[in-house]
Amino acid sequence: MKQSIAALGLSHETLKAPFWPSMPLLIDIVKMCHKGCSIYSRLLNIKPVNDSALVKREERWHSELNCTFGVEYWRGVYLLVSKMRDDNRLKWFQFQINRNSLFTNYKVNKSKPFISPMCSFCGDYPELISHLFNKCKFVLDFWSELRALLDIFNLVLPTNIAQILFGSQDMSPKTNYLLICGKYFIWKARLTDKVLTLTKFMKFLHSKLEAKRDTFICSETMHKISEWNDIYKYFSRLQCPTALAPMPTNVDSLEGALPQ
C-alpha cells in the first residue's frame, strides 16, 4: 500500500482516514453464534417466498378471481380451517378449496381428456371451483333458496364470491359452518344425482347437526350446540316437503308453523 501511494506522488503519513474501519454486516451475523455459523447458514438456505408451492396456488386463485389478496388474508383463511374441530371431512374439503386442488371436471380433464371439462350441473362453462360454487345458474338458485330459508333465523349468507369460497373472519362461526355445509352438499350432489334441492340440503344439514350434537355430548361441552337449537329443532320436526310453504316470517312463529 505504501508503494502504491508513493507511485501516486503522495505520502502515506499525510493521509487521514475519513472514518474508522467497521465490521461488515455478514461478519456480524456469522459471529452471532459462538460455535459455527448455523444462523448464517439458515439465512442462506431460505427459499424465495414467491417460489413456494403454496404461493403459486394462491396466485392461481388471484388469476381465477381476477383480484389479489394479501398475506394476512390468506393467513386468516387457513386459520378458519384450523378452528374446525368436530368434522375432519368438512375440514379437509375446505382445505382443498383453499389450495385450489379440488378435482373438478376442469382439473381432471387435464390428465383424462375423455372426461368433459364442463360443469356437471349446467354443462355450459368449464367446471372451475369458482364456477361450481358460485357462478353456475343451478347453484345460484340453490343459494337463493337457502338465503330465504335462513332469513327467518336472522342469518345472512354473503354474496361475495371470496367469502363464499373461503369464509370470512368477519362472519360468525355459525355462518361460516353453513357455507361449508352448503358447498359440501353441492359437491356431493355433483358426484351423485346432480340435483340441488333445499329439502335434500335440510336433511343433510340435520344429519350434520346431529353428528355435531353427539360430538359435544361425548366431550361434555353441550353448551356449544345451543346456538343451533332453533335450526335443529325446526329440521327435527319438519317431516315433509309441504311444510316448506309457506315459511314463517320469523323465528318466534316457528312453533306454530311446525307440523304436529
C-alpha angles and dihedrals in degrees: 000000000000091000092050092050091048090050087059090054093250135122118232090214091065095050119100124195112235090215139007119260114267134204112261115245094241090056089051090054093049091050092053089087118057093206115049123320105279093145091056091047092053091051091051093048096053108117120223110269093230091060096061118111091231093057090049090055090049089051089055088054090050089053094046095047094037093232141090127239124196130235092261091054093055091045088056091048092056091042089060090055093048090055092062106101108160106052119042092178092061090041093055091044092054090045089056090052091050091051092045088233101122110131100241122165090263092057096041091050089065091069099023109042092183088069111086113239092212126110115281092222108039101014090208103102138031111277101247116162091248091053095044095053103032118007105046110103093227091050091048089054090051093051090048092053091046092051090053090052096047092046090078088059091051091249120138121199115207124246096203110110094222092053091048092051101039107016121229140254087224092064126076120261087246093059092044090052092050090051092053091047090050093051092045090051090052090049094049091047089052090055095047129023101351089230122131112193129159091227092058091047091052090054090047094049091046090056090049092051090050090053090048091050092050090050092053092045091054091049093044092237097117092145089074091067094054092092088064096051096103095051094038095051092046093051092043093058096039104099106165138033092242088072088071092074120093102020119207115252097230142011094258091064094051096097093060093046096051120099113253 
